[in-house]
Amino acid sequence: MEVNTLEEKTYKLLKRTGAANIAMGVVAVVAGIAVGVITIVNGAKLIKGKKYISF
């Protein structure tokens, strides 16, 4: 029977938490880049089509 000490449990918890934080950071960066590209494309479409808008 394996006995896990408090230090081992803490180390494993920190390891999993660190990996999860890195993964969430990568997802956040990718999502930010995607939103930025979509915003730029939509803005370019609006600027291109502004000659057809009259108020």
PEHUNOR-V82456 format. One record per helix or strand. SS is the DSSP state (alpha for helix, beta for strand). FROM is the first residue (numbers start at 1). LEN is the number of residues. If there is no record, write none. Layout:
ss	from	len
SS	FROM	LEN
SS	FROM	LEN
This chain:
ss	from	len
alpha	6	43
alpha	50	3
